Amino acid sequence: VGCKKMLDQPVQGAYEADKFFNSDVNANLAVNDAYPALLFTDGGSNAIWVLGDVASDDAVKGGLPGDQADFDNVDNFNILPSNSAVEAVWRRYYDGIFKCNVALSGVPDVNTMVSDSVKKSVTGQAKFLRAYYYFLLTSCYGNIPLHLKVETVEETQQPAAPQADVYAQIEADLTDASGKLPLAWDAANNGRPTKGAALALLAKVYLFEQKWQQASSTAQSVRDLNIYSLTNLFTDNFNQNKKLNTEAVFSVWHQTASSQSFLGNNLNQWFAPRGSLNGYGFFNPTQSLVDNFEKTTGGVVDPRLDYTIARFGHPYYDVDYDSSWSTTGYMSKKQIQPLSEIPATIKGDGNLNYEAIRFSDVLLIQAEALNEQGLGAQALAPLNMVRKRARESYLYDNTLPDFGTVPDGLLPDVVVTDQGQLRDIIRKERRSELALEFHRYFDVIRYGSAYANSALSDKPAFNYDQDKFFPIPQSERDTNKKL
Amino acid sequence: QNTERMPVTGVITGPDNAPLAGATVTVKGTTIATSSNASGVYTIRANSSDILVFTFVGYERLERAVGNNTILNISLAAAGNTNLDQVVVVGYTSQRKRDITGAVSVINNKDVANIPVGGVDQILQGKAAGVSVTQSTGAPGGPIAMRIRGVGTINNNDPLYIIDGIPTKDGINEISPNDIESISVLKDAASAAIYGARASNGVIIITTRKGKSGRPRVNINSYVGVQKPADLIKMANTQQYITAYNNAAIADSATNKRTLIPTGMIDTLPDVNWLKEVLKPALITNSQIAVSGGNETSTYIVSANYFKQDGLIMNSGFERVNLRTALTTKISKIFSMGTNVNFSYGNTRQVGSSGDGFGAGNPGPSVVRYALFRTPATPVYNSNGDYVDLPTHPEWFGDGLNPVGLAANTDRNFYTYSLLGDVYVEAAILKNLKLKTDFGMNFINTDYKQFFPTWGVDRHINSPNSLAQSTAKDFNYNWTNTLTYNTTFSEKHNLTVLLGTEAIQDRINQMSASRTNYTDQSSQFQYLDNGLGRITNGGNQDNWALFSLFGRVNYDYDGRYFATFNARRDGSSRLAEDNRYGNFFSGSVAWRIDKEKFMDNQDIFSLLKLRAGVGQNGNQEISNHAYVSVIGADAFYPFNGTATQGYSITQKGNPNVKWETSTQTDIGLDMGFLKNRLNVTVDYFVKNTSNMLIPYPTPPSSGGAGNPYVNAGKVQNQGVEVEASYNTDFGKDWHMQLSGNVAFLHNKVVSLADGQPIAAGRIDNNIFATLTAQGHPIGAFYLLQTDGIFQNDLDVFTHAYQGQNIKPGDVKFKDISGSEGKPDGVIDDNDRTFVGNPIPKVTYGFTANFQYKAFDLSIFFQGVSGNKIYNQVLTDIEGFYRPFNITERMYSNAWHGEGTSNEFPRLSWEGATNNKRPSTRFLEDGSYLRLKNVQLGYNFKGSWMGKISLSSMRVYVSAQNLFTITKYTGLDPEMYISDNGAGDGVKAVGIDWGTYPAARTFSFGINANF
């Protein structure tokens, strides 16, 4: 007996998994852990910016030649399954899904130690996040394994499910989440998804599935919540002091100089110029993206160009722009903060949120979905809301030249209702509005092979059928025999 | 016949003519005995027909007939492996070497004396067949890989150490090599099975020095040496680098616009040899003083030792202080007791030196790697005397760190305080029955402290600055009880029975804390209180326990037939209740053929002993709670800007995990020739590990928590070991002793969980150099195979497709396979294949000792053969993918037109993606033969010594690592595991990220006895 007792040495400071979910507090702790996969605390391990934008016609890798060579390989479509960006995105978001499944495993109906209200909240959050991660994953990789619970060793082997099944699961999770999530959280919980976020993501998923009617009606239901609107200043979406603006539907939060753990936005360093600004110089926008921004016949350019892209002759926040910074001549301004906010000494500890879903995205989803249903006239309203906000920067941004009046012919309301013409206009608008927010490549692919081949015509190795999705990573192939 | 015993007297000396105090003299066949005094003088009563037996631990037993002598001066030879009467500690008891039935190697203090190394494990290198000892790197105080009979498992392969009865997996560095009396290595299962659950990797039993009865003896032992870097890699100089850069820029100009480095600039640029800048001569010193003595009932020894080894790289080093006391006393006829206490303090200073700073627990970016990378065209210091950080033109001269600045700004310390000791009581209850109870404790406190200063002129390295500290307390106790009974019946039957129990419990407590933002970086303010920024802290505890019952029977008949049987039952807290206990059995037999009648008329063999044994051992070196999934504190997320804790499954468990078991069969032959002047031992063994505990490689899509252990997988090691020694005297003044050992080893993974291979040894993001797979050795290299260099366009055109932009001068790879399992005309990951492994096929050591009058010379060679090393850092300094420096041979030999090279590709960045693919291009033969130690000593003699109570004095000069014969082009073929591979264990050894090279050491020492 004595030796039996001696041999009982229970784990200290942690729970055996089946004994953890014994209180509301613990259930909440579990769902909290489903969030960190969202963070951009390291520019290399959350490489969605590489797959979303560097692969597209909007940006190149930048930085020093040879540095992060695999990101260049994505740009050039010389993509092996062991490519580090391809591996990183897979690993990161599937880990997020695992954390969601752990949280969900602890709040079944039979568990009476967690209150119903907390079960509802935890379920809503975990399902939203799981859907968000699966949506990114299926956008990147197409047919992928579905993991929906805490698995035994044997169950970790899962075949790749057809994309339709993945979408069905995402729809189910988001539908459930939208019924369980609140319209808004109390202040301390800002950053958790809301009902609006679930509906907005659902609208986007429908759009990707080309379920046009559901996409437009779900986008409308987001609008009908009457809590979102476009900010007067476009740049409020990229401003550390405006994290809680009316346009932020779902944000990935970051915090500079966090009191515990490192929680800063590391892209501030990855995307900043090398040299005295202490950046790495990655993520250089292309001429093609610059050219996408409309210009008036008088030469006045869409103000979003200079909000999005740094270029010669225009200030780069608090310093002058230096053309030698970039291989394309341009640098990204999104995810970047001025030195007055984040000094060079703590460059990698940025304070900007990443706006995963903005209300302008919802409006453009609705416009596109309506137009695809042949309802071009109805599509104009949400489209023109986005354009109006952009041109009216001249009414709100006192740093613009001739501030106070909108220059003649700048971003006029669209009146075209021809489906084909309007489709091109909406796509162009979407590219300008959401540029360098890591969405472009998925749009390019979604628009189909003709569009993609034309957009990526300067990448000779690009082959639509082969590159529509990135390869499932080597590490998964090596370990998952059911693939 | 003269039956009256008369006094016989004489002086007993050792081979160095120094008197031996405390040597035992007995009249054979009687109980008459005495011992020599401090001057080595003995007096005993004997008659002319008596035979005197002279014995002294560590020396050859000697018998001399008295005859008509009244004075018999005796010189005892030092014991070597040849000493068959030597008593060997074999696990809870000791045995005469000649009676041992298992495979046991013995190393005596004398074999390893005065080798200038810090650790007990290091001195075993090359000394015993089948015991492979490799420094992870040459960094002082760094870990040592000790492998007995190969790598038996993908888990922990460290042997179990028993230090004076105290079992420990990690206490080996707490003691000083100078305190060692002898070391027994239990290699086969038959010997080690008495240690059961923790013995599958073999057992190393260390016996420390004890006092001997007699007048107090004072021993002083000291050396001082200087270490120098040796065999550095030749790198390109500034002129060569710029030429190479510009040639490549011109060659690549069509696809890749790079501006040329203006050649006029060369005159303004420095030419720095970075390896020489970071590797500087350093001191090594050791001082030991020991006082010992005793009387008939008690003995004592007190010793103090100070060892200090500065590293070749600034801010690295190791120092240790040891204080030790051992007492034994006979309380009464029945009871005796003893104690042995060792206190040590150690300080290891580390700089990152063998990785790329990737991975947890890594000391950070490597000084050595940057010293290789950094182009010679950037100065060490700027005009202000600050370390130059980013080169003026990083696009030309790279953006790696300044290695000298990096070393200077590294302040990483581990302070270890340890107490290792035991108390035992032995009761001779009956004449043949002994009870022993032994209570031991091992307490190790490790404090870590590292300050990360902000430095760099333009890059703000370590910004904000920070201080990290942690403390770990590992407390372990063991309580062992044994009952030993031995008897002889019918004269020829000898029987020993041992029964025992053992309880071991271990507790580790840890605390850690850090703060950032120190306004004053000076050491005076490097305390947690002074950080103004982020505050973090943590703490945890973990426990485990082991309870065991064991027994052994030794039987021999007439000194001719021997049999040993062991049984042990272990219970471990690390397994779920149903699987907690494991039973381990072993048996072995031996036959002294030379004692048979039919051998009487031969004079070839003076000893011929055949041994055979089979047995099982366990391995429980997995995490403490592998049987259950664990939910604990994980990551933070800033809800509304406030860091908020999350909990999740951090480690996946498997309720079914059970013991990993190794079954070993050993057949051995001990042979003595020429009256045992020549001794040869040969062993053949097969060691099968089954139910290997494997962290099941779950797909990344199932989440990132630690993989669960499953029992699946078999590994086989088989090998042959030979040890030989030869002693001879020629002439009056010459003595020679030669000894050598060699082991041949073959390692193979027989099966794995679901046949699933395990990739390890990350060499780039998601690229791994090794694959542990069925049918191949553990951690075998799995790479593309090169097939020379493309010489012309036709060559490129006709060869399998390797990707875009392949040009003449690029590396050609073999089309081994494809997605359909056969060559498919495309080079991709399917063409990787097994191309060798890091486990040496042969390991060997050779020692020659010569004595001429007062001089002695010892020469010790050691080497390995048949292993491969993946020279990862070569991918950086010959891969030519970023503006890093290149080797001089790459500069001179790079392909520059058809027929110019079939080994080194063209200098081209556009070609680098292809040319630096992980392949056999960077895989090299790791064989080496190293002159590990040469030592020349002189023993003083003369009457003047007696006047100052000096009984002996030896001075010596010694050289360590004087030369190395190897084809390996890296800094040091004697490398085992890099900082990057540490987490992968034996699955990722032999990957050289630029290793901390072993130093060439010249030292001078003195050893005096008073």
Interface residues (C-beta under 8 A of the other chain):
Chain A: C3 M6 L7 D8 Q9 V11 Q12 G13 A14 Y15 E16 A17 F20 N26 L29 A30 V31 N32 D33 A34 Y35 P36 L38 L39 G44 L64 P65 G66 D67 A69 D70 N73 N76 N78 L80 P81 S82 N83 S84 E87 A88 W90 R91 Y94 D95 I97 F98 K99 N101 V102 A103 I144 P145 H147 V150 E151 V153 T156 Q157 Q158 A187 A188 N189 N190 G191 R192 K243 W253 H254 Q255 A257 S258 S259 Q260 S261 F262 L263 R274 G275 S276 N278 A344 T345 I346 K347 A461 P473 Q474 S475 E476 D478 T479 N480 K481
Chain B: N256 R258 L390 P394 E395 D399 T454 D458 R459 H460 S463 P464 A503 Q505 G533 R534 I535 T536 G539 N540 Q541 D542 N543 W544 A545 L546 F547 G571 S572 S573 R580 N624 H625 V628 S629 V630 I631 G632 A633 D634 A635 F636 Y637 P638 F639 N640 G641 T642 A643 T644 Q645 G646 Y647 S648 I649 T650 K652 G653 N654 Y696 P697 T698 P699 P700 S701 S702 G703 G704 A705 P708 V710 D754 Q756 P757 A759 D764 N765 N766 I767 G803 Q804 D828 D829 Y881 R882 P883 W909 A912 T913
